[in-house]
Amino acid sequence: MGIVTQPKVAKGFFLALTLGLVLFTGANPGQAQSNNGDRGEFPGRRVGGGTRGDCTVDSRSLAALNPASNLGVTASDRPSLYFSVPAAAIPYHGQFILHDADENRLYETTLTAGAEPIVGVQLPANLVRPEQDYHWYFVVSCNPRDLSQNVVLEGWLRRVSLTAAPASTTLVETQLDLVETYQAEGLWSDAIALMVELRQGHPDSEAVQAQWSRLLEALDLATVVP
């Protein structure tokens, strides 16, 4: 359930995924509001939903752990983003792509999915700058020969000029309190990241599982993410 990253994929595979992304998302970054005081909705898609044909994965349980506004906020200089992915007997790949607000590609990597329910990517240090918005995509290819079958999730990330309270203790109760502090401060990406780490480190903790359930309810993802 920890962070899963893989080397960059071959150029041909990445090109196919990128073409599918351009053809089928239709996102317009100009629609996003970059005013830091505005928490209006950003264009995006958090849940895979159904596909138009056969797919090797159940895209209905594919979801981005991101607020309903599609904007995740972080105070970290190296934030992490997480995705709930369907289980599969044969591993499959998801392509993570990060653009700036002008849709200039900054970073891409491949995540191997199928074995764990949550996969994530930790961005390089200081790749995202304070008070700027970044547009990410997570693409799962159902059929490389038919780009219309690509499942594309997309959302936004903003780094703010705050110093997040550090998780300076290993006490689970204190770290759970910190998750709530992050939520109260609007640092949803940091709350999600810490909560995923706690679930990984304490899979049998009832307190951790209860907090995880409350987080999913706050994100309006309780019916999608296990």
N, C-alpha and C positions, 0 to 999 in steps of 0.2 A: 504494500500500500504506500510505499515511499515514492520519492521522486524517481522517475524513470526517464532517462534521456538516452539518445542514440546518436551516432555520427550522422552527418548529413547524407541524404540519400543520393542515388545517382541522378545526374542531370535530367535524363529522360523521364524518370518517375516524377521528379519534382515539377518538371514542366507540365506534365499531364495533370497533376493535381492543381497547379496554379491556373491552368486554362479552365479547368472545371470550376474553380473558385470564381474566376472572372465572369464566366458565362452564367452561373446559376445563383450567385448571391445578390448581385445588383445593388450592393451597398454604396451609398454616397457619403463619403466622410464629411462633406460640407453640411450634412444634416445634423451632425453632432455639435452640441453646444460646448464650448471650451471655457465658459465662465466658471471659475472655481466655486462660486457660491451657488451655482445652479445644479440641482440634482435631478433635472428632468431626464426623461428616458433617452437613451442613445440607441441608434439602430443596431440590431443584432439578433442573434438566435441562440438560445441557451439549450434547447432540447432538440434531438435529432428528428423525432416524429417518424412517420412512415416513409417508405421509398416507393418509387414507381415501378419497381420490378424486383427480381430476386437479389438478395444481398446476403453476403456471408455472415453479417452480424445483425443483431436486432437493434436497429437504429432508434427504436422507441425508448430504450434505456440508455442512450448516449446523451450525456448532459454536461454542460460546463458549470462548475461551481462558481457562480457569479450572481450578483444581485439581480432582481427583476428589472432594474433600470438599465442593465447591460454594462454598467460602469463599475469596475472594481477599483477601490482606492487603497493605496499603500503608502507607508512611510519608509519602506525598506529601500536600500540602494541595490538590492538583489532580490526582487520579489519572485514568488512562485505562483504559478497558475495550475489548477487541477481540473481533471475531467473524470466523470463517472463513465466507465466503459463496459459494454456487455462482455460476459464470459464467452470464451470460444475454445474449442478443442485444439484448433490450430491458431497460433499467434498471428495477429494482423498488425498493420501499421497505421498510425495516424500522423499527419504532417502538421506541425505547429509553425505558423508564420506570423511574424510581428512586423507591422508597418508603423510609420509615424502618422500624424494626422493628415499629411499630404499624400499618403499612400506610397511613400518610398519604403521599400523593403529594407529592414534593418537586421533581421535574424530569422533563421529557420532551422528546425531540427526535426528528427523523426522519433516518435514514441512507439515502443512496442507494447501492444495491448493484448488482452485475452486471458492472462493469468491472474491479474489482480483487479479488484473492482474500481480502484482509483489509480490513475496515472497522472504525473505532473511534470512540469518543466520549470527549472529555476533559471532565470535570466542571468546573463553575465553582469558583473558588478558595474553599476553606473551606466548601463545601456539606456535605461529610461531616466530622463532628467526631471527634476522637480517642476511642478506647475505646467506640465505638458501632458497631452493625451496621446495614447497609442492604441492602434487598432489591431487586434489579433484575430487569427483564423485557425480553426482546428478542422482538418479535412480527413475524412475516412473514405477511401476508394472502395466501392462495392464491386465495380467492374472496370478495370483499366481500359477496356475497349469501348466503354460507354460512359462518357463523362457526366451524362445527365443523372447517373446513379450515385455520384458523389454525395456524401452527407457532409454538410458544411455547418459548423458552429462558428459564431463570431461574436465578439464583444470588444469592450474598451477597457483600458487600464490607465489610471492616473496616479502619478507619484506626487505627494504633497510635501511641503517643507515643514514636517513635524518630526520630532524625535519620538519614535514609538517606545513605550515602556518595555524594557528588556525582560525576557523570561529568565530572571536571574536565580531561579530556584528550580529544583527538580520536584518539588512538592506538587502533586497533581492538582490539589485543591487550589493552590495559588495560580497555577497556569490556567485553570478553568476560569478563575476570576479575571485573568488577563484577557482571555477570549472575550468575555463580556465587556471589558473596558475597551477593547478594540472596536467592538460593535457599536458601543455608545459613542465613540469618537468618529464613527463612519469609516473606519479602516477595515472594510470588509475583506479585502484580499489577505490582510495580515491575520484576521480572525480565522479565516478558512484555513490558511497555511498552518497555523498553530494547532488548530483542531485536528487536521489530518495527521500531523506529527503525533499528537496525543493518542489518536486511535491506533496508529502504528505501534507506538511504544507500550500501550496499555489496552490491548484488545479485549481483555476480560473485565475491565473496570465498568461497573454499572454507572458510576458518576460520569465517566467519559461518554458512554453510550447515550445517557440521558441528555447531556449537553449537545452531543452531535445531533440528536433528534430535534432539539430546540433550535439549533442553528439551521437545519434543513427547513424547518417550518418557517423561520424568519426569512429564508431565501425563497420560500414558496417552491421548494423542490422535494418535499417529503414524499410525494407520491411517485417520484421518478428515481431518486437516488436511494440505494439501500443503506 
